[in-house]
Amino acid sequence: MARYESKVKTVNALQENVYRRLSDLSELQTLKDNMPAELKEQVKAKLQEQGGGKITVGNFSFDQDHARFTVNGMATCISIIEREEPKCVKYTADNSPVAFTLWIQMLPEAAYTTKIRVTLDIDIPFYLRPMVGSKLDGAADMIADALTKIPY
């Protein structure tokens, strides 16, 4: 199991608001529907870059505990497996080619700012680490950066 941790990032929102948004995956539907076209294109380009032009994602559906979608036609699901209100949410993937756990820690810094850290534990076979490890080095930071940009 390889572990990747983000740097600590700051979100300009109350800890409770950040937790509420991140602990309910149905909130992703609103974020997806309201994402500016420019940002959608940036995300799509990043996926294409990381996957060598071979990644397609679609067929999204969301409820409180699950985000279901397809990656290259294969159905997968991100599920919340643990909530520790208001400071941590832990996720895992079902039917994923690579097992992983991702958790987001949230701590209040001031009245309207929250510090967050993203940790990603991913089970990469030893022989694949040289090929994929470097691509995952910035993954936790990329997720944390994206979390600082969403509205809470």
DSSP file (Angstrom, degrees, kcal/mol; ACC not computed):
  #  RESIDUE AA STRUCTURE BP1 BP2  ACC     N-H-->O    O-->H-N    N-H-->O    O-->H-N    TCO  KAPPA ALPHA  PHI   PSI    X-CA   Y-CA   Z-CA
    1    1 A M              0   0    0      0, 0.0     2,-0.4     0, 0.0   122,-0.2   0.000 360.0 360.0 360.0 124.7    0.0    0.0    0.0
    2    2 A A  E     -A  122   0A   0    120,-3.0   120,-2.8     2,-0.0     2,-0.4  -0.816 360.0-149.2-100.8 141.3    1.5    3.3   -1.1
    3    3 A R  E     -A  121   0A   0     -2,-0.4     2,-0.4   118,-0.2   118,-0.2  -0.932  13.0-176.2-116.7 133.8    0.5    6.5    0.8
    4    4 A Y  E     -A  120   0A   0    116,-2.6   116,-3.0    -2,-0.4     2,-0.4  -0.996   7.0-169.8-126.8 128.3    0.3   10.0   -0.7
    5    5 A E  E     -A  119   0A   0     -2,-0.4   114,-0.2   114,-0.2   136,-0.2  -0.939  14.2-134.9-120.8 140.9   -0.5   13.1    1.4
    6    6 A S        -     0   0    0    112,-2.8     2,-0.1    -2,-0.4   135,-0.1  -0.369  30.2 -99.8 -80.1 166.5   -1.3   16.6    0.3
    7    7 A K        -     0   0    0      1,-0.1     2,-0.4    -2,-0.1   111,-0.3  -0.478  54.6 -86.4 -72.6 159.7    0.1   19.7    1.7
    8    8 A V        -     0   0    0     -2,-0.1     2,-0.3   109,-0.1   109,-0.2  -0.584  54.1-167.2 -71.7 128.9   -2.2   21.4    4.2
    9    9 A K  E     -B  116   0A   0    107,-2.6   107,-2.7    -2,-0.4     2,-0.5  -0.786  15.2-125.7-117.1 159.7   -4.6   23.7    2.3
   10   10 A T  E     -B  115   0A   0     -2,-0.3     2,-0.4   105,-0.2   105,-0.2  -0.913  15.7-165.4-111.5 132.5   -6.9   26.4    3.4
   11   11 A V  E     -B  114   0A   0    103,-3.0   103,-2.7    -2,-0.5     2,-1.8  -0.955  22.4-133.7-111.9 132.5  -10.6   26.6    2.6
   12   12 A N  S    S+     0   0    0     -2,-0.4     2,-0.3   136,-0.3   101,-0.2  -0.534  74.3  82.6 -86.6  73.3  -12.5   29.9    3.2
   13   13 A A  S    S-     0   0    0     -2,-1.8    -2,-0.2   138,-0.1     2,-0.1  -0.977  87.3 -79.9-163.9 160.5  -15.5   28.3    4.9
   14   14 A L     >  -     0   0    0     -2,-0.3     4,-2.2    98,-0.1     3,-0.3  -0.393  39.8-122.0 -64.5 144.6  -16.7   27.1    8.2
   15   15 A Q  H  > S+     0   0    0     98,-0.2     4,-2.8     1,-0.2     5,-0.2   0.891 113.0  54.6 -54.7 -42.5  -15.5   23.6    9.1
   16   16 A E  H  > S+     0   0    0      1,-0.2     4,-2.5     2,-0.2    -1,-0.2   0.872 108.2  48.6 -62.6 -38.2  -19.2   22.5    9.5
   17   17 A N  H  > S+     0   0    0     -3,-0.3     4,-2.1     2,-0.2    -1,-0.2   0.897 112.0  48.5 -68.6 -40.6  -20.0   23.7    6.0
   18   18 A V  H  X S+     0   0    0     -4,-2.2     4,-2.4     2,-0.2    -2,-0.2   0.944 113.7  47.1 -63.3 -47.8  -17.0   21.9    4.5
   19   19 A Y  H  X S+     0   0    0     -4,-2.8     4,-2.1     1,-0.2    -2,-0.2   0.928 110.3  52.3 -59.6 -46.1  -17.8   18.7    6.3
   20   20 A R  H  < S+     0   0    0     -4,-2.5     4,-0.2     1,-0.2    -1,-0.2   0.908 112.5  45.2 -58.8 -43.0  -21.5   18.9    5.3
   21   21 A R  H >< S+     0   0    0     -4,-2.1     3,-0.8     1,-0.2     6,-0.2   0.914 118.0  42.4 -67.4 -43.1  -20.5   19.3    1.6
   22   22 A L  H 3< S+     0   0    0     -4,-2.4    -2,-0.2     1,-0.2    -1,-0.2   0.672 109.0  57.5 -82.0 -16.7  -17.9   16.5    1.6
   23   23 A S  T 3< S+     0   0    0     -4,-2.1     2,-0.4    -5,-0.2    -1,-0.2   0.359  99.9  62.3 -95.8   6.7  -19.9   14.0    3.7
   24   24 A D    X   -     0   0    0     -3,-0.8     3,-2.0    -4,-0.2     4,-0.2  -0.885  62.3-168.2-133.0 100.7  -22.8   13.9    1.3
   25   25 A L  T >  S+     0   0    0     39,-2.5     3,-1.6    -2,-0.4     4,-0.3   0.676  82.2  74.8 -67.0 -16.1  -21.9   12.6   -2.2
   26   26 A S  T >> S+     0   0    0      1,-0.3     3,-1.2     2,-0.2     4,-0.6   0.754  82.4  71.9 -65.9 -20.1  -25.3   13.7   -3.6
   27   27 A E  H <> S+     0   0    0     -3,-2.0     4,-1.8     1,-0.2    -1,-0.3   0.739  81.9  72.0 -63.2 -22.6  -23.8   17.2   -3.4
   28   28 A L  H <> S+     0   0    0     -3,-1.6     4,-3.1     1,-0.2    -1,-0.2   0.808  87.1  62.7 -64.6 -28.6  -21.5   16.2   -6.3
   29   29 A Q  H <> S+     0   0    0     -3,-1.2     4,-2.7    -4,-0.3    -1,-0.2   0.934 105.0  45.8 -61.4 -45.0  -24.6   16.4   -8.6
   30   30 A T  H  X S+     0   0    0     -4,-0.6     4,-2.0    -3,-0.2    -2,-0.2   0.919 113.9  48.7 -63.1 -43.9  -24.9   20.1   -7.9
   31   31 A L  H  X S+     0   0    0     -4,-1.8     4,-0.5     2,-0.2    -2,-0.2   0.919 113.3  47.3 -62.9 -43.0  -21.2   20.7   -8.4
   32   32 A K  H >< S+     0   0    0     -4,-3.1     3,-0.9     1,-0.2    -2,-0.2   0.928 113.3  48.0 -62.7 -46.0  -21.2   18.7  -11.7
   33   33 A D  H 3< S+     0   0    0     -4,-2.7    -1,-0.2     1,-0.2    -2,-0.2   0.814 117.8  41.1 -66.2 -30.7  -24.3   20.6  -13.0
   34   34 A N  H 3< S+     0   0    0     -4,-2.0    -1,-0.2    -5,-0.2    -2,-0.2   0.331  81.8 125.2-101.8   6.8  -22.9   24.0  -12.1
   35   35 A M    <<  -     0   0    0     -3,-0.9     5,-0.1    -4,-0.5    -3,-0.0  -0.505  67.8-113.6 -69.5 128.1  -19.3   23.5  -13.2
   36   36 A P     >  -     0   0    0      0, 0.0     4,-2.2     0, 0.0     3,-0.4  -0.293  21.2-119.5 -60.4 146.4  -18.2   26.2  -15.6
   37   37 A A  H  > S+     0   0    0      1,-0.2     4,-2.2     2,-0.2     5,-0.2   0.855 113.2  56.8 -56.6 -38.0  -17.5   24.9  -19.1
   38   38 A E  H  > S+     0   0    0      1,-0.2     4,-1.8     2,-0.2    -1,-0.2   0.906 107.9  46.6 -61.8 -42.2  -13.9   26.1  -18.9
   39   39 A L  H  > S+     0   0    0     -3,-0.4     4,-2.5     2,-0.2    -2,-0.2   0.886 109.0  55.1 -68.9 -38.4  -13.3   24.0  -15.8
   40   40 A K  H  X S+     0   0    0     -4,-2.2     4,-2.6     1,-0.2    -2,-0.2   0.912 108.8  48.8 -58.1 -42.3  -14.9   20.9  -17.4
   41   41 A E  H  X S+     0   0    0     -4,-2.2     4,-2.5     2,-0.2    -1,-0.2   0.879 109.6  51.6 -66.6 -37.3  -12.5   21.3  -20.3
   42   42 A Q  H  X S+     0   0    0     -4,-1.8     4,-2.2     2,-0.2    -2,-0.2   0.920 111.8  46.6 -64.5 -43.0   -9.5   21.6  -17.9
   43   43 A V  H  X S+     0   0    0     -4,-2.5     4,-2.5     2,-0.2    -2,-0.2   0.929 113.0  49.4 -63.8 -45.4  -10.6   18.4  -16.0
   44   44 A K  H  X S+     0   0    0     -4,-2.6     4,-2.4     1,-0.2    -2,-0.2   0.914 111.5  49.1 -60.2 -44.1  -11.1   16.5  -19.3
   45   45 A A  H  X S+     0   0    0     -4,-2.5     4,-2.5     2,-0.2    -1,-0.2   0.895 110.2  51.1 -63.3 -40.6   -7.7   17.6  -20.5
   46   46 A K  H  X S+     0   0    0     -4,-2.2     4,-2.9     2,-0.2     5,-0.2   0.916 110.5  48.9 -64.2 -43.3   -6.0   16.6  -17.3
   47   47 A L  H  X S+     0   0    0     -4,-2.5     4,-2.3     1,-0.2     6,-0.3   0.918 112.4  48.3 -61.0 -43.5   -7.7   13.1  -17.5
   48   48 A Q  H  <>S+     0   0    0     -4,-2.4     5,-3.4     2,-0.2     6,-0.3   0.902 113.2  47.9 -63.5 -41.0   -6.6   12.8  -21.1
   49   49 A E  H ><5S+     0   0    0     -4,-2.5     3,-1.1     3,-0.2    -2,-0.2   0.945 114.6  44.5 -64.8 -48.6   -3.0   13.8  -20.2
   50   50 A Q  H 3<5S+     0   0    0     -4,-2.9    -2,-0.2     1,-0.2    -1,-0.2   0.840 118.4  43.9 -66.2 -33.4   -2.8   11.5  -17.2
   51   51 A G  T ><5S-     0   0    0     -4,-2.3     3,-1.1    -5,-0.2    -1,-0.2   0.260 113.0-111.9 -98.0  12.9   -4.3    8.6  -19.1
   52   52 A G  T < 5S-     0   0    0     -3,-1.1    -3,-0.2     1,-0.2    -4,-0.1   0.818  75.0 -56.6  63.3  30.0   -2.4    9.0  -22.3
   53   53 A G  T 3 <S+     0   0    0     -5,-3.4    -1,-0.2    -6,-0.3    -5,-0.1   0.579 122.7 100.7  81.2  10.0   -5.5   10.0  -24.2
   54   54 A K    <   +     0   0    0     -3,-1.1     2,-0.5    -6,-0.3    -2,-0.1   0.206  49.8 100.3-116.0  15.8   -7.3    6.8  -23.3
   55   55 A I        +     0   0    0    -11,-0.1     2,-0.4    -8,-0.1    -4,-0.1  -0.900  38.6 174.2-110.0 126.9   -9.6    7.8  -20.3
   56   56 A T        -     0   0    0     -2,-0.5    16,-3.4    -9,-0.0     2,-0.4  -0.998   7.6-170.2-127.0 134.5  -13.3    8.4  -20.7
   57   57 A V  E     +C   71   0A   0     -2,-0.4     2,-0.3    14,-0.2    14,-0.2  -0.968  25.1 121.0-124.5 137.4  -15.6    9.1  -17.7
   58   58 A G  E     +C   70   0A   0     12,-1.9    12,-3.0    -2,-0.4    -2,-0.0  -0.924  28.1  78.8-168.4-167.5  -19.4    9.2  -17.9
   59   59 A N  E     -     0   0A   0     -2,-0.3     2,-0.2    10,-0.2    -1,-0.1   0.925  62.5-171.2  51.7  56.9  -22.8    7.9  -16.7
   60   60 A F  E     +     0   0A   0      9,-0.1     2,-0.3    -3,-0.1     9,-0.2  -0.526  16.6 166.8 -80.7 142.1  -22.8    9.7  -13.3
   61   61 A S  E     -C   68   0A   0      7,-2.2     7,-3.3    -2,-0.2     2,-0.3  -0.964  12.3-165.4-149.8 147.3  -25.3    9.1  -10.6
   62   62 A F  E     +C   67   0A   0     -2,-0.3     2,-0.3     5,-0.2     5,-0.2  -0.966  15.6 165.2-135.8 144.8  -25.1   10.2   -6.9
   63   63 A D        -     0   0    0      3,-2.5     3,-0.3    -2,-0.3   -35,-0.2  -0.828  58.2 -79.7-139.1-174.8  -26.7    9.6   -3.6
   64   64 A Q  S    S+     0   0    0     -2,-0.3   -39,-2.5   -39,-0.2   -37,-0.1   0.857 127.4  24.4 -58.2 -38.5  -25.6   10.4    0.0
   65   65 A D  S    S+     0   0    0    -41,-0.2    15,-2.1   -40,-0.1     2,-0.4   0.506 119.9  52.2-106.3  -5.8  -23.2    7.6    0.3
   66   66 A H  E     - D   0  79A   0     -3,-0.3    -3,-2.5    13,-0.2     2,-0.5  -0.981  46.4-166.2-140.3 144.4  -22.2    6.8   -3.3
   67   67 A A  E     -CD  62  78A   0     11,-2.3    11,-2.6    -2,-0.4     2,-0.4  -0.968  24.1-167.8-123.1 112.2  -21.0    8.3   -6.5
   68   68 A R  E     +CD  61  77A   0     -7,-3.3    -7,-2.2    -2,-0.5     2,-0.3  -0.815  20.6 137.9-105.3 141.5  -21.4    5.9   -9.4
   69   69 A F  E     - D   0  76A   0      7,-2.1     7,-2.9    -2,-0.4     2,-0.4  -0.965  44.1-107.0-164.5 172.1  -19.9    6.4  -12.9
   70   70 A T  E     -CD  58  75A   0    -12,-3.0   -12,-1.9    -2,-0.3     2,-0.5  -0.909  16.6-162.5-113.7 145.0  -18.1    4.6  -15.7
   71   71 A V  E >  S-CD  57  74A   0      3,-2.3     3,-2.0    -2,-0.4   -14,-0.2  -0.983  84.6 -18.4-123.9 116.3  -14.5    4.8  -16.6
   72   72 A N  T 3  S-     0   0    0    -16,-3.4   -15,-0.1    -2,-0.5    -1,-0.1   0.882 130.5 -52.4  50.8  41.3  -13.7    3.5  -20.1
   73   73 A G  T 3  S+     0   0    0    -17,-0.3     2,-0.5     1,-0.2    -1,-0.3   0.325 112.5 120.4  83.1  -7.6  -17.1    1.7  -20.0
   74   74 A M  E <   -D   71   0A   0     -3,-2.0    -3,-2.3     1,-0.0    -1,-0.2  -0.806  63.1-127.8 -95.1 124.3  -16.4   -0.1  -16.7
   75   75 A A  E     +D   70   0A   0     -2,-0.5     2,-0.3    -5,-0.2    -5,-0.2  -0.471  37.7 165.4 -70.3 135.2  -18.9    0.7  -13.9
   76   76 A T  E     -D   69   0A   0     -7,-2.9    -7,-2.1    -2,-0.2     2,-0.3  -0.911  19.9-151.1-142.2 171.0  -17.3    1.8  -10.6
   77   77 A C  E     -DE  68  94A   0     17,-1.7    17,-3.3    -2,-0.3     2,-0.5  -0.988   9.2-148.5-150.0 133.5  -18.5    3.5   -7.4
   78   78 A I  E     -DE  67  93A   0    -11,-2.6   -11,-2.3    -2,-0.3     2,-0.4  -0.910  28.5-170.8 -98.3 129.1  -16.9    5.7   -4.8
   79   79 A S  E     -DE  66  92A   0     13,-3.0    13,-2.3    -2,-0.5     2,-0.5  -0.931  26.1-123.8-124.1 145.1  -18.5    5.1   -1.3
   80   80 A I  E     + E   0  91A   0    -15,-2.1    11,-0.3    -2,-0.4     3,-0.1  -0.767  30.2 173.8 -82.0 126.4  -18.2    6.8    2.0
   81   81 A I  E     +     0   0A   0      9,-2.6     2,-0.3    -2,-0.5    10,-0.2   0.552  62.5  19.3-110.5 -12.3  -17.1    4.3    4.5
   82   82 A E  E     - E   0  90A   0      8,-1.4     8,-2.8     2,-0.0     2,-0.4  -0.960  54.1-170.0-159.8 139.4  -16.6    6.5    7.6
   83   83 A R  E     - E   0  89A   0     -2,-0.3     2,-0.4     6,-0.2     6,-0.2  -0.999   3.4-177.3-128.8 133.8  -17.6    9.8    8.9
   84   84 A E  E >>  - E   0  88A   0      4,-3.0     3,-2.4    -2,-0.4     4,-1.7  -0.799  44.2-109.5-128.8  89.3  -16.2   11.6   11.9
   85   85 A E  T 34 S-     0   0    0     -2,-0.4   -69,-0.1     1,-0.3    -2,-0.0  -0.357  86.4  -5.0 -66.8 135.9  -18.2   14.7   12.2
   86   86 A P  T 34 S+     0   0    0      0, 0.0    -1,-0.3     0, 0.0   -67,-0.2  -0.779 132.1  47.0-103.1  30.3  -17.0   17.5   11.7
   87   87 A K  T <4 S+     0   0    0     -3,-2.4    19,-2.7     1,-0.2     2,-0.3   0.588 102.8  27.3-116.8  -7.1  -13.4   16.5   11.1
   88   88 A C  E  <  -EF  84 105A   0     -4,-1.7    -4,-3.0    17,-0.2     2,-0.4  -0.979  41.6-174.4-158.2 141.5  -13.0   13.6    8.7
   89   89 A V  E     -EF  83 104A   0     15,-1.7    15,-2.5    -2,-0.3     2,-0.4  -0.999  15.6-159.3-132.9 133.2  -14.6   11.7    5.8
   90   90 A K  E     -EF  82 103A   0     -8,-2.8    -9,-2.6    -2,-0.4    -8,-1.4  -0.942   9.8-174.0-118.6 135.7  -13.2    8.5    4.4
   91   91 A Y  E     -EF  80 102A   0     11,-3.5    11,-2.2    -2,-0.4     2,-0.3  -0.845   5.7-176.0-123.8 157.0  -14.0    7.1    1.0
   92   92 A T  E     -EF  79 101A   0    -13,-2.3   -13,-3.0    -2,-0.3     2,-0.4  -0.943  24.8-115.7-143.6 168.1  -13.2    3.9   -0.9
   93   93 A A  E     -E   78   0A   0      7,-1.0     2,-0.4    -2,-0.3     3,-0.4  -0.899  18.3-154.6-110.0 135.9  -13.8    2.6   -4.4
   94   94 A D  E    S+E   77   0A   0    -17,-3.3   -17,-1.7    -2,-0.4    -2,-0.0  -0.861  80.0   8.7-103.4 142.4  -15.9   -0.4   -5.3
   95   95 A N  S    S+     0   0    0     -2,-0.4    -1,-0.2     1,-0.2     4,-0.0   0.894  92.0 147.1  57.0  43.2  -15.3   -2.4   -8.5
   96   96 A S        -     0   0    0     -3,-0.4    -1,-0.2     1,-0.1     3,-0.0  -0.862  57.2-131.7-107.7 143.4  -12.1   -0.5   -9.1
   97   97 A P  S    S+     0   0    0      0, 0.0     2,-0.4     0, 0.0    -1,-0.1   0.761 100.6  41.6 -64.9 -21.3   -9.0   -2.1  -10.8
   98   98 A V  S    S-     0   0    0     26,-0.1     2,-0.2     2,-0.0    26,-0.1  -0.990  87.3-130.8-128.8 124.7   -6.9   -0.6   -8.0
   99   99 A A        +     0   0    0     -2,-0.4    24,-3.0    24,-0.4     2,-0.3  -0.518  38.6 162.0 -73.0 135.9   -8.0   -0.7   -4.4
  100  100 A F  E     - G   0 122A   0     -7,-0.2    -7,-1.0    22,-0.2     2,-0.4  -0.994  30.8-153.3-151.3 158.4   -7.7    2.7   -2.6
  101  101 A T  E     -FG  92 121A   0     20,-2.7    20,-3.1    -2,-0.3     2,-0.4  -0.998  15.3-172.4-128.6 135.2   -8.9    4.6    0.4
  102  102 A L  E     -FG  91 120A   0    -11,-2.2   -11,-3.5    -2,-0.4     2,-0.4  -0.993   3.9-177.4-127.3 132.7   -9.0    8.4    0.4
  103  103 A W  E     -FG  90 119A   0     16,-2.4    16,-2.6    -2,-0.4     2,-0.5  -0.986  15.0-151.9-134.0 150.7   -9.7   10.5    3.4
  104  104 A I  E     -FG  89 118A   0    -15,-2.5   -15,-1.7    -2,-0.4     2,-0.4  -0.968  10.4-159.1-119.7 122.0  -10.1   14.2    3.9
  105  105 A Q  E     -FG  88 117A   0     12,-2.7    12,-1.7    -2,-0.5     2,-0.4  -0.832   7.9-167.9-101.4 139.8   -9.3   15.8    7.3
  106  106 A M  E     + G   0 116A   0    -19,-2.7    10,-0.2    -2,-0.4    -2,-0.0  -0.993   9.3 173.1-131.8 127.2  -10.8   19.2    8.2
  107  107 A L  E     - G   0 115A   0      8,-2.6     8,-3.4    -2,-0.4     2,-0.1  -0.998  34.2-113.7-133.0 137.8   -9.7   21.3   11.1
  108  108 A P  E     + G   0 114A   0      0, 0.0     6,-0.3     0, 0.0     3,-0.1  -0.443  29.8 175.9 -69.1 140.5  -10.9   24.9   11.9
  109  109 A E  E     -     0   0A   0      4,-2.7     2,-0.2     1,-0.5     5,-0.2   0.754  67.4 -17.4-107.5 -46.3   -8.2   27.5   11.7
  110  110 A A  E >  S- G   0 113A   0      3,-1.4     3,-1.0     0, 0.0    -1,-0.5  -0.775  91.8 -66.6-145.1-171.9  -10.2   30.7   12.3
  111  111 A A  T 3  S+     0   0    0      1,-0.3   -96,-0.2    -2,-0.2     0, 0.0   0.885 131.1  15.4 -53.3 -45.8  -13.9   31.7   12.3
  112  112 A Y  T 3  S+     0   0    0    -98,-0.1     2,-0.4   -97,-0.1    -1,-0.3  -0.015 112.3  82.9-124.3  30.3  -14.3   31.2    8.5
  113  113 A T  E <   - G   0 110A   0     -3,-1.0    -4,-2.7  -101,-0.2    -3,-1.4  -0.996  51.0-168.8-134.5 143.8  -11.3   29.2    7.5
  114  114 A T  E     -BG  11 108A   0   -103,-2.7  -103,-3.0    -2,-0.4     2,-0.4  -0.992  16.2-138.3-131.2 134.5  -10.7   25.5    7.6
  115  115 A K  E     -BG  10 107A   0     -8,-3.4    -8,-2.6    -2,-0.4     2,-0.3  -0.761  25.8-170.6 -88.8 136.1   -7.5   23.6    7.1
  116  116 A I  E     -BG   9 106A   0   -107,-2.7  -107,-2.6    -2,-0.4     2,-0.3  -0.945  13.3-172.6-127.9 152.4   -7.8   20.4    5.0
  117  117 A R  E     - G   0 105A   0    -12,-1.7   -12,-2.7    -2,-0.3     2,-0.5  -0.992  12.0-150.8-139.6 135.9   -5.4   17.5    4.2
  118  118 A V  E     - G   0 104A   0     -2,-0.3  -112,-2.8  -111,-0.3     2,-0.4  -0.916  10.7-169.6-108.3 131.9   -6.1   14.7    1.7
  119  119 A T  E     -AG   5 103A   0    -16,-2.6   -16,-2.4    -2,-0.5     2,-0.5  -0.982   1.0-167.4-122.2 133.4   -4.5   11.3    2.2
  120  120 A L  E     -AG   4 102A   0   -116,-3.0  -116,-2.6    -2,-0.4     2,-0.6  -0.975   5.0-171.9-124.5 117.4   -4.6    8.6   -0.4
  121  121 A D  E     +AG   3 101A   0    -20,-3.1   -20,-2.7    -2,-0.5     2,-0.4  -0.950  16.8 178.4-105.0 122.0   -3.7    5.0    0.3
  122  122 A I  E     -AG   2 100A   0   -120,-2.8  -120,-3.0    -2,-0.6     2,-1.4  -0.985  30.4-135.0-133.2 135.9   -3.6    3.0   -2.9
  123  123 A D        +     0   0    0    -24,-3.0   -24,-0.4    -2,-0.4    -2,-0.0  -0.678  34.0 171.5 -92.1  87.2   -2.7   -0.6   -3.5
  124  124 A I        -     0   0    0     -2,-1.4     5,-0.1   -26,-0.1    -2,-0.1  -0.852  38.9-112.8 -97.5 125.0   -0.3   -0.5   -6.4
  125  125 A P    >>  -     0   0    0      0, 0.0     3,-1.9     0, 0.0     4,-1.1  -0.281  28.6-117.0 -54.6 141.8    1.4   -3.8   -7.3
  126  126 A F  G >4 S+     0   0    0      1,-0.3     3,-0.7     2,-0.2    -2,-0.0   0.850 113.2  54.2 -51.8 -42.2    5.1   -3.5   -6.6
  127  127 A Y  G 34 S+     0   0    0      1,-0.2    -1,-0.3     2,-0.1     4,-0.2   0.681 108.9  49.5 -71.3 -16.7    6.0   -4.1  -10.2
  128  128 A L  G X> S+     0   0    0     -3,-1.9     4,-2.4     1,-0.1     3,-0.9   0.617  85.9  88.4 -94.2 -14.6    3.7   -1.2  -11.4
  129  129 A R  H <X S+     0   0    0     -4,-1.1     4,-2.6    -3,-0.7     5,-0.4   0.872  83.9  53.9 -55.0 -42.3    5.0    1.4   -8.9
  130  130 A P  H 34 S+     0   0    0      0, 0.0     4,-0.3     0, 0.0    -1,-0.3   0.850 115.0  42.0 -62.1 -29.9    7.8    2.7  -11.1
  131  131 A M  H <4 S+     0   0    0     -3,-0.9    -2,-0.2    -4,-0.2     4,-0.2   0.863 130.8  20.6 -83.9 -37.0    5.4    3.3  -13.9
  132  132 A V  H  X S+     0   0    0     -4,-2.4     4,-1.4     2,-0.1     3,-0.5   0.663 102.1  82.0-108.4 -20.0    2.4    4.9  -12.0
  133  133 A G  H  X S+     0   0    0     -4,-2.6     4,-0.9    -5,-0.4     3,-0.4   0.887  92.3  50.6 -56.0 -43.7    4.0    6.1   -8.7
  134  134 A S  H  4 S+     0   0    0     -5,-0.4     4,-0.5    -4,-0.3     3,-0.3   0.831 107.6  54.3 -67.0 -30.6    5.3    9.3  -10.2
  135  135 A K  H  4 S+     0   0    0     -3,-0.5     3,-0.3     1,-0.2    -1,-0.2   0.785 110.2  47.5 -71.6 -26.2    1.8   10.1  -11.7
  136  136 A L  H >X S+     0   0    0     -4,-1.4     3,-1.4    -3,-0.4     4,-0.6   0.601  86.5  89.7 -89.7 -12.2    0.2    9.7   -8.3
  137  137 A D  T 3< S+     0   0    0     -4,-0.9     4,-0.3     1,-0.3     3,-0.2   0.884  98.9  32.5 -52.1 -42.8    2.8   11.9   -6.5
  138  138 A G  T 3> S+     0   0    0     -4,-0.5     4,-2.6    -3,-0.3    -1,-0.3   0.400  93.3  96.9 -95.4   3.1    0.7   15.0   -7.1
  139  139 A A  H <> S+     0   0    0     -3,-1.4     4,-2.4     1,-0.2     5,-0.2   0.918  84.1  47.6 -62.0 -45.9   -2.7   13.3   -6.9
  140  140 A A  H  X S+     0   0    0     -4,-0.6     4,-2.5    -3,-0.2  -134,-0.2   0.906 114.7  47.1 -63.5 -40.9   -3.5   14.2   -3.3
  141  141 A D  H  > S+     0   0    0     -4,-0.3     4,-2.9     2,-0.2    -1,-0.2   0.892 110.0  53.2 -66.1 -39.3   -2.4   17.8   -3.8
  142  142 A M  H  X S+     0   0    0     -4,-2.6     4,-2.1     2,-0.2    -2,-0.2   0.910 111.4  45.9 -62.4 -42.1   -4.5   18.0   -7.0
  143  143 A I  H  X S+     0   0    0     -4,-2.4     4,-2.2     2,-0.2    -2,-0.2   0.935 113.2  49.4 -65.0 -46.4   -7.6   16.8   -5.0
  144  144 A A  H  X S+     0   0    0     -4,-2.5     4,-1.2     1,-0.2    -2,-0.2   0.904 110.3  51.0 -61.0 -41.5   -6.9   19.2   -2.1
  145  145 A D  H >X S+     0   0    0     -4,-2.9     3,-0.6     1,-0.2     4,-0.5   0.919 109.2  50.6 -61.1 -43.1   -6.4   22.1   -4.6
  146  146 A A  H >X S+     0   0    0     -4,-2.1     3,-1.2     1,-0.2     4,-0.6   0.879 105.8  56.6 -62.5 -37.0   -9.8   21.3   -6.2
  147  147 A L  H 3< S+     0   0    0     -4,-2.2     3,-0.4     1,-0.3    -1,-0.2   0.773 100.4  58.1 -66.9 -25.2  -11.4   21.2   -2.8
  148  148 A T  H << S+     0   0    0     -4,-1.2  -136,-0.3    -3,-0.6    -1,-0.3   0.667 105.6  52.0 -75.8 -14.3  -10.3   24.7   -2.1
  149  149 A K  H << S+     0   0    0     -3,-1.2    -1,-0.2    -4,-0.5    -2,-0.2   0.561  86.5  93.1-101.1 -10.1  -12.1   25.9   -5.2
  150  150 A I  S  < S-     0   0    0     -4,-0.6     2,-0.3    -3,-0.4  -119,-0.0  -0.566  81.8-106.6 -85.8 151.0  -15.6   24.5   -4.7
  151  151 A P              0   0    0      0, 0.0    -1,-0.1     0, 0.0    -2,-0.1  -0.555 360.0 360.0 -77.4 136.0  -18.3   26.6   -3.0
  152  152 A Y              0   0    0     -2,-0.3  -131,-0.1  -140,-0.2  -138,-0.1   0.348 360.0 360.0-113.5 360.0  -19.2   25.6    0.6
